[in-house]
Amino acid sequence: MIRQPWVYGVAAASTIFFGGTVALRSALRIRWFHRFAERATANWARLILWGAGVRVTVENPERFGEGGGQILVSNHQSWFDVFSLAAALPVRFSFVGKKELNRIPFLGHAWEKVGHVAIDRGDHQSALSSLGSLDGQIRDEGRTIIMFAEGTRSPTGELRRFKKGAFVMAIKAQVPIVPVALAGTRRVMAKGDWRISPGHVTVRVGPPIPTAGLTLRDRDRLSAQVREAILALRDAGAGSRSETAGGEPESTSATGRLELTA
């Protein structure tokens, strides 16, 4: 009974501290704000993972590359997908999330100040405009743009139908898509359940899928290719218990591994 208030207390304190600090530094135009902002999201997420007792393993982190723009597409089962990716990514990144994030105290204002983008999924034109603002981050800054192509968390763990935004953006920018499968996050915190349990999350990174030479006519084929890649990563090393059944998949062998200990 004590554990849940502790975890939510740590999450609230982390959000208030980093969100408030980002807002204050931005308003005062403090020198080196952008350098601080680069670290703020990762530090915020790591503190929450620590409070929840969640350990993260990243398999094949070298596949994220260095210095080149790319789009990361992942399955989405839990809020801990966001925390795990934010804490573990070894590259500069920006999330694309729903506009409702802007309503969360402290987090909403800081979310955009550090470079993340909130889109209105109910307004197609507004969503396209918001996604278009990421072009500079991809091309000029070489950032990794993180998108959950399902659009929302899966309540069952099954991979839902993909939306097209990530694939249109990748083709327009001519940057690769990095498929990623997260395993274990649903066991930590499932959609619709406020209980948080300690656990182990595995981030499996697949080989980048190039988009050079593709046109918008190829977006459905690209979407299907990325979906198949994520399914293969998700199912790799599932062992006797699957994530969709509530178990934690066993790790597979990997050429590279990054460990974050809670």
Salt bridges, closest charged atoms under 4 A:
GLU38 OE2 - ARG92 NH2 3.16
GLU38 OE2 - ARG143 NH2 2.59
GLU59 OE1 - ARG204 NE 3.53
GLU59 OE2 - ARG257 NH1 3.66
ASP81 OD2 - HIS76 ND1 2.82
ASP120 OD2 - LYS99 NZ 3.47
ASP135 OD2 - ARG139 NH1 3.83
GLU141 OE1 - ARG92 NH2 3.55
GLU141 OE1 - ARG143 NE 2.80
ASP193 OD2 - ARG195 NH2 2.78
ASP218 OD1 - ARG221 NH2 3.51
ASP220 OD1 - LYS164 NZ 3.64
ASP235 OD1 - ARG234 NE 3.12
GLU248 OE1 - ARG187 NH1 3.69
GLU248 OE2 - HIS200 ND1 3.04
GLU259 OE1 - ARG55 NH1 3.30
